[in-house]
Amino acid sequence: MADVRTMKKIGLLGGTFDPIHLGHIRMAQEFKAQLGLDEMRLLPCHLPPHKAIPARTSAQRLAMVQLALKTTPELQVDARELSREQASYTIDTLVELRREQGTGVALCWCVGMDSLVSLNRWHRWRELLDHAHLVVATRPGWSLPTSGEVAGWLAAHRVDAQQLSERAAGGVVVAPLSLIDVSSTQLREALAGLGAKANTNWHEHLPAGVYDYIEQQQLYR
């Protein structure tokens, strides 16, 4: 039986990554460092349940993630969701990972504050903590919910980061991160020549290999 005082911790960051950018990389790196995670995995989503299906294929988005992580060996890619034909529900991924890892590993599903405030729209959201911890990054312009079912749920399950290694699942941690103010939506518009900031150097927010891939494949045009 695993010693809970030294329980392995695996961080998980899901997303469409359309495209992956330096904001994603910074977030994953800071989650790993601040929480003392043993692993930090990025999980590209195949069919996002709460967003429009990306015009880029799953294979193209996976290729961009793999290129982005070539210079960040402390991060890994987990492509399991891309093999599913149905929508990529987080609960399904966590059930599968828990089955693989057993009860001696802490799983930490990492999200931004914008995801927390709408958590009650997720599929079987109340079951998430049966299989993992939820770690929420503070984000400029967003604050913790103070009323409603998510606020009550948060109050009942919030723990300190140090407690993540004491049990395999069940807690919610709020982590202050120094996030880069960039989004995939902004980058898609800039690469397509749309929006007020289309002529600025938005490619600087992309890992070099990703920008080259986008140019070669003529994506987002």
SULNORLIN-V131686 format. One record per pair of residues at least 24 apart in sequence whose ideal C-beta (glycine too) atoms are under 6 Angstrom apart, sorted by the first residue. I is the first residue (numbers start at 1). J is the second residue. Records with the same first field share a line. If there is no record, write none. Layout:
# SULNORLIN-V131686
I=J ; J
This chain:
# SULNORLIN-V131686
2=104
4=166
7=106 ; 165
8=38 ; 105
9=37 ; 38 ; 106 ; 164 ; 165
10=39 ; 107
11=37 ; 40 ; 108 ; 110
12=41 ; 109
13=42 ; 110
14=43 ; 45
16=45 ; 48 ; 54
17=44 ; 61 ; 65
18=54 ; 56 ; 61 ; 184
19=64 ; 210
20=64 ; 65 ; 68
21=182 ; 187 ; 205 ; 206
22=180 ; 205
23=180 ; 182
26=180
28=75
30=177
31=110
34=175
35=161
40=75
41=76 ; 78
42=77
43=78 ; 81
45=81 ; 88
46=81 ; 82 ; 84 ; 88
47=87 ; 88
49=87
56=219
58=82
64=210 ; 213
67=209 ; 210 ; 213
68=207 ; 210
89=123
91=123 ; 124 ; 127
94=131 ; 132
95=131
98=131
103=168
106=164 ; 165 ; 168
107=132
108=133 ; 135
109=134
110=135
111=136
112=137 ; 139
113=138 ; 139 ; 142
114=142
117=145
119=150
120=149 ; 150
129=157 ; 169 ; 170
131=169
132=169
133=164 ; 169 ; 171
134=172
135=173 ; 175
136=174
137=175 ; 177
138=176
188=220
191=220
192=220
